[in-house]
Structure formats: C-alpha cells, structure tokens
C-alpha cells in the first residue's frame, strides 16, 4: 500500500512543507488499481492568502454531492472527536461544503493531489490559484484544509487524519468554528478523494443542535452557541414566538415542536443595543406511538314529526389507533338520556352505535348530549379522552323524497 503524506501549514511569515513520501504522478485512468493507494495530503492552515492570480477555474462553481451520507458521517466523526475532548462542535455550512466538494471533484477530474488548484492542459498540470483563493470564492474566512485520497470509508480517512499531528490539529483547533466536507469518486489515480475545509467568519456566531446531527428522535435537544461577550440570548422554533431573554451561555437545552419534520431553531444574541442572529435545522423523527383517532367531533340527528322517524336512525363510530397500529381497549361514557350507546366498551377495530330513543311531541326542539371515548389500555394515549358532541333537531316540515337515477355500464 502506498501512503503519501504532505504537510502544508500556512503560518504568518512561514510556510512549512514536510514530505514523508511522494508517489510519482500517473496519468488519469478510469479504474483504480487493486488495492487502491491511500494518501493524506499535508494539512493546510492559516488565515487565507491575498494573491488572486488571473486564471480561470478557481472555484466558484457548484459541484454536486457524490455521496452526502459520507460527507455527513465525516462531520459526525469530527465532532465526536472534538466533543470527547471537551471542545465545541463545528457547524457544517454551505460555503465550506461547496468549497470542499469543488476541490475533491477537481482533484479527481484533473488527476492531481495538491491543496492549490491546477488544471490539466495537454496532459500537463498548470497552476491556477492558491488554496485560499479557491476557498474565498465560496466562503470568506477559510483557515485550514485537509485532503486525502484512496480511502474507502469515512472511518478510515478520519483514522488516517487523526493519526497525523498536523491534520489532527486542524480537526481539533479551537480557531475553527465551521466545517465543510467534500467527497468525490470517479476517475483519477486514487479514485476516491476527500477534502475537509475549516473556517471562522467575522461576525458569525454559529448555533449547533445536537453536535450538528441531521436527525433527532427526541424533542429535547442540546445546543452549542459560539461567542463569549454576549449578555443575553433567546430562541424560537420555526415561526413560533420567541422565548424569554436568558443569560448567555455556550450550552443550552431546548425543546422542538411535538411533531415529526424539519425544524429550524432561530437564536438571537445581544449585548446592549447589538443583536446578532443565528439558526440551525434538524429533522425530528419521533417514534411511532399509539394515538386515538377516526372519531368525528360532532354527530347530528333529525326527527321529523310528520314521518315520526329519525334521520339517520343511528350513527356507527369506529375508534382507531392512527399511530403505531397496536390494539387499543376503549370505553364509552354518555352524557344525555335521549339516546343509547351500545356497546360501551371494546377494542380496536370494534365499533359502537349511538341511537336516538326519545319520541319528541313538538317541533322546534333541540336535544344535546355527548359521548366520551377513553382508551383504558394502554394508558396515556394521545387523543384520549375524545368527546363527540351529539345533537337532535326536531322538525315538522314535509319531507320530499327524491330518487336519483343511475345507470350501470357493463363492459364485455
């Protein structure tokens, strides 16, 4: 296995290059060698350069995600390493993700392995621009970059980076607040290319939910808020109202809405008259649980004195579990004596019948009542108890019966 490590650290007035092993360039091929070589480049770090050479193809174009799951897993592994050392998590942001994806794709398509950007022209590599110029075309505030090639999984490439002091320093640096990860798989000698870009933007104070996880299965989440000198902070879910202002803290607990879906938590930090905003989104996927449903909020009966008949003669109600599908045992209590309920208990998918039994003697009367359906097992089921309002209206008008014709078409 060929291991190639290139260490590049951007430090004011000093550029350090440590070359542990160098594999000679090989023309791009459509399939990787077996097994593919693995290499991590020198970690680049610094404040970014100011030199903008007059070349094309220096970033700025959006490369589609080849494997967003791999990229998110790298972010997760980075934050796991940081949190295990009591360091704040990094926030994945669009600009750095775009910068990292572009460079990973460019490495693979032009078949080279450098931090700086090159184009391959007539089989030769031509320098285009520096690492920092490329990152600046997507994101203002780039500070560090790790690259790697040949590794087949997020876990393997992270292990390699963490076993290299320079790369590990970039991953664990408290100077970085944000991260982007790019992965490309295609042509090129190493076949698979990985890029981590790190940064920190002036005036931006990231809000991070659950260490930058994409999904949660619990409404109660933890948040990290970057900053030091703020006096107060407040939050809100989606378009809901703001919480009260509370003393600023880097760590905060929060509760998402009580339904599954994508939720955005917005935050505001203030010190005196200065207020800044931040936000983060996460998909809440609550576990399925039993829920009582399939019941109407009201049922209306009519009694016609001339016909001495009820319309309808009865109502059939079917309590259902609209949650996880397990059997619900229920009971029915009635409020009112002008109707009867049968049966008064059962289990899904059983039904019960509400039938009016009174014989009104005069019109313009209205009888009201209700039935309450309560799930007795399991306990604490949402939607239980549920009240169905009942109403009986007595009339003395002549009923006009209408027959609606219909036809049946028989096809051979």
Secondary structure by P-SEA (a helix, b strand, c coil): cbbbbbbbbbcccbbbbbbccccccccccccccccbbbbbcccccccccccccccccccccccccccaaaaaaaaaaaaaaaaaacbbbbbbcaaaaaaaaaaaaaaaaacccccbbbbbcccbbbbcccaaaaaaaccccccbbbbbcccccaaaaaaaaaacaaaaaaaaccccccbbbbbbbccccccbbbbbbbbccccbbbbbcccccccccccbbbbbbbbccccccccccccccccccccccccccccccccccbbbbbbbbbcccbbbbcbbbbbbbccbbbbbcccccbbbbbbbcccccccccbbbbbbbcccccccccbbbbbcccccccccccccccbbbbbbbcccccccccccccbbbbbbccccccccccbbbbbbbbbbbcbbbbbbbbbbbbbcc
